[in-house]
Amino acid sequence: MQIRHATRGDEAQLAFLLEDHERHYGNPVADGAGARGAAFLVDTPPGGTMCLVAEWDGLLVAFAILNPYFPGPNLTHGLFLKELYVTGDARSSGTGERLIEAVRTLARQRGDTPRNLDDRREQQRLAALLRPSRHAT
């Protein structure tokens, strides 16, 4: 498995993941509705939203969408983990944990303060999100 930034060429698979994410949480979404968001995520403005993806043998199975922020405590800057999604087939495989670790690494490289990822309660909340949902269809 490879964790990397979403890039041009990922649009179709990323659109599918965005739609799957919406369906997982019970939101009606038309096929193809994720295309616009995927196009944005592979070509965001400098300093803007970022998208990390997990790829298994050429197939995208997860994403993490991050938003830089300023100001944080003591006028620091940081990354906010807006969304994290792992497909049903990839859950319980460590994919989500690998994505979270990649977010931490990226934040360190950028000099960000990923406060929400260092908080034990936040880690427990994120771990709970990675568990398969009893309500998913």
N, CA, C and O of each residue as an XYZ file, in Angstrom:
548
protein
N       0.840     -1.173      0.000
C       0.000      0.000      0.000
C       0.887      1.239      0.000
O       1.924      1.287      0.661
N       0.457      2.223     -0.749
C       1.176      3.483     -0.849
C       0.241      4.612     -0.402
O      -0.918      4.666     -0.815
N       0.754      5.511      0.443
C       0.031      6.724      0.822
C       0.716      7.871      0.081
O       1.938      8.011      0.132
N      -0.084      8.691     -0.608
C       0.487      9.774     -1.411
C      -0.547     10.875     -1.586
O      -1.720     10.705     -1.251
N      -0.096     12.004     -2.114
C      -1.020     13.080     -2.460
C      -1.824     12.670     -3.688
O      -1.303     12.010     -4.587
N      -3.093     13.063     -3.722
C      -3.906     12.853     -4.921
C      -3.309     13.679     -6.052
O      -2.881     14.814     -5.843
N      -3.284     13.107     -7.245
C      -2.700     13.792     -8.397
C      -3.620     13.651     -9.604
O      -4.552     12.846     -9.608
N      -3.336     14.447    -10.619
C      -4.092     14.320    -11.864
C      -3.990     12.882    -12.340
O      -2.930     12.259    -12.275
N      -5.098     12.377    -12.812
C      -5.189     10.974    -13.193
C      -5.961     10.161    -12.158
O      -6.420      9.055    -12.444
N      -6.104     10.720    -10.942
C      -6.854     10.052     -9.876
C      -8.335     10.413     -9.888
O      -9.101      9.863     -9.097
N      -8.757     11.325    -10.764
C     -10.101     11.894    -10.687
C     -11.214     10.847    -10.647
O     -12.097     10.931     -9.794
N     -11.194      9.880    -11.535
C     -12.302      8.911    -11.606
C     -12.399      8.083    -10.323
O     -13.486      7.921     -9.768
N     -11.271      7.564     -9.857
C     -11.300      6.755     -8.630
C     -11.619      7.603     -7.406
O     -12.328      7.152     -6.507
N     -11.106      8.816     -7.366
C     -11.379      9.694     -6.238
C     -12.850     10.107     -6.222
O     -13.455     10.197     -5.154
N     -13.424     10.358     -7.389
C     -14.859     10.686     -7.470
C     -15.687      9.533     -6.917
O     -16.643      9.752     -6.173
N     -15.321      8.309     -7.279
C     -16.027      7.141     -6.755
C     -15.930      7.095     -5.230
O     -16.928      6.847     -4.553
N     -14.718      7.338     -4.680
C     -14.536      7.318     -3.226
C     -15.376      8.395     -2.539
O     -15.978      8.146     -1.494
N     -15.416      9.587     -3.127
C     -16.217     10.669     -2.542
C     -17.697     10.289     -2.516
O     -18.393     10.544     -1.533
N     -18.166      9.684     -3.590
C     -19.569      9.243     -3.646
C     -19.823      8.109     -2.657
O     -20.854      8.088     -1.985
N     -18.883      7.166     -2.568
C     -19.011      6.046     -1.634
C     -19.054      6.567     -0.195
O     -19.818      6.066      0.629
N     -18.242      7.560      0.097
C     -18.226      8.208      1.407
C     -19.609      8.758      1.740
O     -20.122      8.524      2.835
N     -20.208      9.477      0.815
C     -21.534     10.054      1.045
C     -22.577      8.956      1.279
O     -23.398      9.056      2.191
N     -22.536      7.929      0.465
C     -23.500      6.822      0.609
C     -23.318      6.100      1.937
O     -24.291      5.702      2.578
N     -22.068      5.936      2.343
C     -21.771      5.258      3.609
C     -22.470      5.954      4.769
O     -22.944      5.298      5.697
N     -22.533      7.273      4.718
C     -23.163      8.038      5.786
C     -24.636      8.339      5.516
O     -25.237      9.187      6.174
N     -25.215      7.626      4.530
C     -26.646      7.709      4.292
C     -27.115      8.894      3.484
O     -28.306      9.204      3.466
N     -26.195      9.558      2.817
C     -26.566     10.710      2.003
C     -26.818     10.270      0.570
O     -25.970      9.599     -0.019
N     -27.959     10.630     -0.008
C     -28.208     10.276     -1.404
C     -27.259     11.064     -2.312
O     -27.071     12.267     -2.137
N     -26.683     10.383     -3.259
C     -25.760     11.036     -4.189
C     -25.868     10.338     -5.545
O     -25.884      9.110     -5.630
N     -25.939     11.131     -6.576
C     -26.041     10.579     -7.930
C     -24.672     10.097     -8.401
O     -23.640     10.659     -8.033
N     -24.679      9.049     -9.220
C     -23.434      8.607     -9.840
C     -22.847      9.782    -10.614
O     -23.558     10.470    -11.345
N     -21.562     10.003    -10.450
C     -20.886     11.095    -11.142
C     -20.826     12.393    -10.358
O     -20.129     13.327    -10.755
N     -21.554     12.462     -9.243
C     -21.599     13.695     -8.460
C     -20.247     14.042     -7.838
O     -20.001     15.207     -7.525
N     -19.379     13.071     -7.655
C     -18.075     13.325     -7.036
C     -17.034     13.872     -7.985
O     -15.943     14.245     -7.553
N     -17.345     13.929     -9.274
C     -16.347     14.339    -10.272
C     -15.813     15.749    -10.020
O     -14.611     15.994    -10.115
N     -16.710     16.657     -9.704
C     -16.281     18.050     -9.497
C     -15.351     18.162     -8.285
O     -14.323     18.837     -8.348
N     -15.714     17.500     -7.187
C     -14.865     17.521     -5.996
C     -13.525     16.862     -6.239
O     -12.494     17.342     -5.768
N     -13.538     15.760     -6.975
C     -12.285     15.063     -7.280
C     -11.373     15.951     -8.125
O     -10.167     16.009     -7.884
N     -11.937     16.637     -9.106
C     -11.140     17.540     -9.946
C     -10.502     18.637     -9.091
O      -9.349     19.009     -9.310
N     -11.257     19.151     -8.118
C     -10.713     20.162     -7.210
C      -9.573     19.580     -6.374
O      -8.526     20.212     -6.236
N      -9.765     18.385     -5.817
C      -8.784     17.806     -4.891
C      -7.466     17.435     -5.555
O      -6.437     17.387     -4.881
N      -7.471     17.173     -6.852
C      -6.206     16.831     -7.526
C      -5.491     18.066     -8.048
O      -4.367     17.969     -8.540
N      -6.129     19.228     -7.945
C      -5.527     20.451     -8.491
C      -5.919     21.654     -7.627
O      -6.475     22.632     -8.129
N      -5.624     21.573     -6.324
C      -6.011     22.642     -5.413
C      -5.035     23.808     -5.499
O      -3.889     23.628     -5.910
N      -5.479     25.002     -5.113
C      -4.577     26.162     -5.114
C      -3.452     25.980     -4.098
O      -3.640     25.297     -3.091
N      -2.296     26.573     -4.342
C      -1.190     26.485     -3.372
C      -1.636     26.993     -2.004
O      -2.286     28.033     -1.896
N      -1.281     26.253     -0.971
C      -1.629     26.626      0.387
C      -3.042     26.244      0.785
O      -3.471     26.532      1.902
N      -3.772     25.598     -0.117
C      -5.163     25.245      0.152
C      -5.337     23.806      0.579
O      -4.405     23.153      1.050
N      -6.550     23.333      0.402
C      -6.930     21.973      0.766
C      -5.971     20.957      0.158
O      -5.488     21.128     -0.961
N      -5.704     19.891      0.923
C      -4.857     18.796      0.443
C      -5.619     17.489      0.576
O      -6.492     17.351      1.433
N      -5.285     16.538     -0.275
C      -5.912     15.224     -0.211
C      -4.837     14.158     -0.303
O      -4.105     14.083     -1.289
N      -4.748     13.338      0.726
C      -3.887     12.162      0.697
C      -4.755     10.965      0.346
O      -5.908     10.886      0.770
N      -4.214     10.043     -0.420
C      -4.944      8.828     -0.791
C      -4.109      7.609     -0.441
O      -2.880      7.662     -0.394
N      -4.810      6.508     -0.198
C      -4.166      5.209     -0.004
C      -4.445      4.397     -1.255
O      -5.587      4.287     -1.700
N      -3.394      3.836     -1.811
C      -3.502      3.080     -3.064
C      -2.994      1.666     -2.859
O      -1.889      1.454     -2.359
N      -3.810      0.708     -3.248
C      -3.434     -0.711     -3.232
C      -3.415     -1.189     -4.666
O      -4.450     -1.176     -5.333
N      -2.269     -1.610     -5.154
C      -2.154     -2.189     -6.491
C      -2.913     -1.377     -7.541
O      -3.646     -1.934     -8.358
N      -2.731     -0.052     -7.510
C      -3.344      0.810     -8.508
C      -4.775      1.230     -8.213
O      -5.368      1.977     -8.991
N      -5.341      0.765     -7.103
C      -6.722      1.084     -6.751
C      -6.740      1.978     -5.509
O      -6.152      1.629     -4.486
N      -7.414      3.129     -5.597
C      -7.546      4.000     -4.436
C      -8.595      3.416     -3.498
O      -9.708      3.098     -3.915
N      -8.224      3.277     -2.217
C      -9.121      2.656     -1.241
C      -9.441      3.568     -0.062
O     -10.244      3.199      0.795
N      -8.834      4.744     -0.002
C      -9.076      5.638      1.128
C      -8.575      7.036      0.802
O      -7.739      7.229     -0.082
N      -9.110      8.009      1.541
C      -8.606      9.372      1.419
C      -8.647     10.084      2.757
O      -9.406      9.719      3.654
N      -7.817     11.102      2.871
C      -7.839     12.039      3.995
C      -7.803     13.429      3.376
O      -6.911     13.742      2.588
N      -8.780     14.263      3.736
C      -8.832     15.634      3.225
C      -8.420     16.565      4.352
O      -8.975     16.520      5.450
N      -7.433     17.414      4.064
C      -6.818     18.277      5.070
C      -6.954     19.744      4.677
O      -6.823     20.099      3.506
N      -7.215     20.576      5.656
C      -7.291     22.010      5.431
C      -6.278     22.714      6.329
O      -6.358     22.610      7.553
N      -5.325     23.431      5.729
C      -4.405     24.230      6.542
C      -5.176     25.333      7.268
O      -6.169     25.841      6.749
N      -4.723     25.699      8.458
C      -5.367     26.791      9.181
C      -4.334     27.688      9.850
O      -3.209     27.280     10.138
N      -4.753     28.901     10.080
C      -4.004     29.900     10.826
C      -5.023     30.925     11.308
O      -5.916     31.274     10.536
N      -4.944     31.410     12.498
C      -3.951     31.131     13.526
C      -4.393     30.006     14.442
O      -5.584     29.767     14.645
N      -3.411     29.333     14.982
C      -3.636     28.360     16.029
C      -3.092     28.934     17.329
O      -2.759     30.117     17.393
N      -3.000     28.103     18.367
C      -2.450     28.578     19.644
C      -1.059     29.185     19.449
O      -0.227     28.630     18.730
N      -0.820     30.304     20.081
C       0.472     30.994     20.000
C       0.847     31.370     18.566
O       2.023     31.386     18.201
N      -0.173     31.670     17.762
C       0.007     32.086     16.364
C       0.716     31.032     15.516
O       1.474     31.363     14.605
N       0.466     29.787     15.819
C       1.010     28.704     15.008
C       0.056     28.416     13.850
O      -1.077     28.895     13.833
N       0.517     27.646     12.905
C      -0.345     27.167     11.821
C      -0.441     25.662     11.943
O       0.409     25.020     12.560
N      -1.478     25.106     11.353
C      -1.661     23.673     11.494
C      -2.489     23.093     10.374
O      -2.844     23.781      9.417
N      -2.788     21.826     10.509
C      -3.619     21.100      9.553
C      -4.845     20.573     10.282
O      -4.747     20.020     11.377
N      -5.991     20.752      9.661
C      -7.237     20.225     10.196
C      -7.643     19.037      9.333
O      -7.779     19.163      8.116
N      -7.833     17.899      9.958
C      -8.287     16.705      9.254
C      -9.799     16.820      9.085
O     -10.554     16.569     10.023
N     -10.236     17.201      7.886
C     -11.654     17.437      7.611
C     -12.406     16.135      7.396
O     -13.482     15.942      7.962
N     -11.859     15.248      6.593
C     -12.517     13.971      6.289
C     -11.469     12.877      6.200
O     -10.349     13.093      5.739
N     -11.865     11.698      6.655
C     -11.057     10.499      6.470
C     -12.035      9.393      6.111
O     -13.014      9.168      6.822
N     -11.774      8.710      5.019
C     -12.678      7.645      4.595
C     -11.876      6.465      4.064
O     -10.917      6.627      3.310
N     -12.296      5.275      4.479
C     -11.694      4.019      4.027
C     -12.825      3.152      3.480
O     -13.847      2.980      4.145
N     -12.656      2.612      2.293
C     -13.693      1.759      1.707
C     -13.938      0.536      2.581
O     -13.076      0.125      3.357
N     -15.130     -0.038      2.441
C     -15.498     -1.205      3.235
C     -14.499     -2.338      3.132
O     -14.170     -2.969      4.136
N     -14.015     -2.603      1.932
C     -13.076     -3.713      1.730
C     -11.727     -3.471      2.393
O     -11.003     -4.423      2.685
N     -11.379     -2.205      2.635
C     -10.064     -1.887      3.194
C     -10.115     -1.610      4.694
O      -9.072     -1.408      5.316
N     -11.301     -1.598      5.283
C     -11.406     -1.342      6.722
C     -10.788     -2.494      7.513
O     -10.756     -3.637      7.055
N     -10.311     -2.175      8.684
C      -9.665     -3.137      9.591
C      -8.374     -3.704      9.019
O      -7.912     -4.765      9.439
N      -7.793     -2.985      8.052
C      -6.535     -3.431      7.448
C      -5.353     -2.570      7.866
O      -4.218     -2.831      7.469
N      -5.620     -1.541      8.671
C      -4.566     -0.606      9.059
C      -4.460      0.589      8.130
O      -3.623      1.466      8.341
N      -5.302      0.634      7.101
C      -5.235      1.726      6.122
C      -5.501      3.076      6.775
O      -4.759      4.030      6.542
N      -6.538      3.170      7.580
C      -6.850      4.427      8.249
C      -5.728      4.883      9.161
O      -5.387      6.065      9.189
N      -5.155      3.952      9.905
C      -4.043      4.300     10.781
C      -2.848      4.790      9.980
O      -2.168      5.732     10.387
N      -2.590      4.156      8.842
C      -1.477      4.592      7.979
C      -1.739      5.991      7.433
O      -0.816      6.800      7.339
N      -2.979      6.281      7.075
C      -3.316      7.634      6.612
C      -3.097      8.658      7.725
O      -2.530      9.724      7.482
N      -3.539      8.343      8.937
C      -3.360      9.269     10.055
C      -1.874      9.505     10.311
O      -1.463     10.636     10.569
N      -1.081      8.466     10.244
C       0.363      8.627     10.431
C       0.959      9.486      9.313
O       1.860     10.287      9.563
N       0.466      9.326      8.088
C       0.939     10.163      6.977
C       0.562     11.622      7.204
O       1.329     12.518      6.849
N      -0.602     11.873      7.787
C      -1.008     13.245      8.121
C      -0.044     13.822      9.155
O       0.401     14.962      9.018
N       0.275     13.056     10.173
C       1.232     13.513     11.191
C       2.576     13.849     10.554
O       3.165     14.891     10.843
N       3.053     12.966      9.694
C       4.346     13.182      9.034
C       4.305     14.441      8.180
O       5.228     15.254      8.230
N       3.249     14.609      7.401
C       3.102     15.800      6.561
C       3.088     17.060      7.423
O       3.742     18.049      7.091
N       2.349     17.024      8.523
C       2.278     18.187      9.416
C       3.658     18.528      9.977
O       4.038     19.698     10.035
N       4.396     17.514     10.386
C       5.752     17.754     10.898
C       6.633     18.364      9.817
O       7.366     19.318     10.080
N       6.568     17.821      8.601
C       7.380     18.337      7.498
C       7.052     19.792      7.196
O       7.939     20.568      6.843
N       5.779     20.168      7.334
C       5.343     21.534      7.050
C       5.564     22.471      8.231
O       5.442     23.687      8.089
N       5.889     21.913      9.397
C       6.030     22.729     10.597
C       4.688     23.088     11.215
O       4.582     24.050     11.975
N       3.662     22.307     10.882
C       2.328     22.548     11.414
C       2.186     21.987     12.818
O       3.005     21.190     13.276
N       1.132     22.421     13.486
C       0.793     21.901     14.800
C      -0.477     21.073     14.668
O      -1.575     21.630     14.689
N      -0.355     19.761     14.534
C      -1.543     18.905     14.390
C      -2.147     18.572     15.746
O      -2.231     17.402     16.117
N      -2.566     19.586     16.483
C      -3.044     19.399     17.857
C      -4.135     18.348     17.949
O      -4.124     17.527     18.866
N      -5.072     18.361     17.021
C      -6.174     17.416     17.129
C      -5.710     15.970     16.978
O      -6.391     15.063     17.457
N      -4.587     15.732     16.335
C      -4.099     14.364     16.172
C      -3.243     13.916     17.359
O      -3.009     12.720     17.533
N      -2.785     14.844     18.158
C      -1.964     14.487     19.307
C      -2.802     14.289     20.567
O      -2.295     13.802     21.578
N      -4.049     14.653     20.514
C      -4.948     14.541     21.659
C      -5.497     13.118     21.757
O      -6.056     12.606     20.787
N      -5.346     12.478     22.912
C      -5.769     11.084     23.083
C      -7.264     10.909     22.808
O      -7.667      9.928     22.185
N      -8.080     11.849     23.267
C      -9.522     11.749     23.002
C      -9.797     11.835     21.509
O     -10.676     11.140     21.000
N      -9.058     12.680     20.805
C      -9.250     12.794     19.358
C      -8.809     11.507     18.668
O      -9.456     11.067     17.718
N      -7.726     10.900     19.126
C      -7.277      9.627     18.551
C      -8.339      8.553     18.748
O      -8.598      7.762     17.841
N      -8.955      8.520     19.926
C     -10.008      7.533     20.184
C     -11.215      7.788     19.289
O     -11.830      6.847     18.787
N     -11.557      9.071     19.089
C     -12.678      9.417     18.216
C     -12.377      8.976     16.780
O     -13.236      8.408     16.105
N     -11.148      9.246     16.321
C     -10.779      8.857     14.958
C     -10.767      7.337     14.808
O     -11.200      6.809     13.784
N     -10.274      6.639     15.822
C     -10.263      5.172     15.767
C     -11.683      4.635     15.668
O     -11.938      3.672     14.945
N     -12.614      5.260     16.397
C     -14.015      4.836     16.340
C     -14.589      5.038     14.940
O     -15.410      4.243     14.484
N     -14.163      6.092     14.263
C     -14.637      6.341     12.895
C     -14.173      5.258     11.927
O     -14.829      5.000     10.918
N     -13.054      4.633     12.230
C     -12.489      3.623     11.340
C     -13.166      2.262     11.487
O     -13.039      1.398     10.619
N     -13.885      2.082     12.593
C     -14.579      0.813     12.798
C     -15.751      0.710     11.831
O     -16.402      1.715     11.545
N     -16.026     -0.482     11.327
C     -17.171     -0.633     10.423
C     -18.461     -0.191     11.110
O     -18.677     -0.477     12.288
N     -19.290      0.489     10.384
C     -20.549      0.995     10.920
C     -21.601     -0.088     10.898
O     -21.711     -0.841      9.930
N     -22.380     -0.167     11.972
C     -23.505     -1.122     11.999
C     -24.648     -0.603     11.129
O     -25.541     -1.359     10.746
N     -24.610      0.696     10.820
C     -25.704      1.288     10.060
C     -25.409      1.397      8.570
O     -26.273      1.809      7.796
N     -24.199      1.032      8.162
C     -23.824      1.151      6.747
C     -24.600      0.132      5.912
O     -24.926     -0.958      6.382
N     -24.880      0.500      4.698
C     -25.595     -0.405      3.810
C     -24.646     -1.090      2.867
O     -25.072     -1.896      2.039
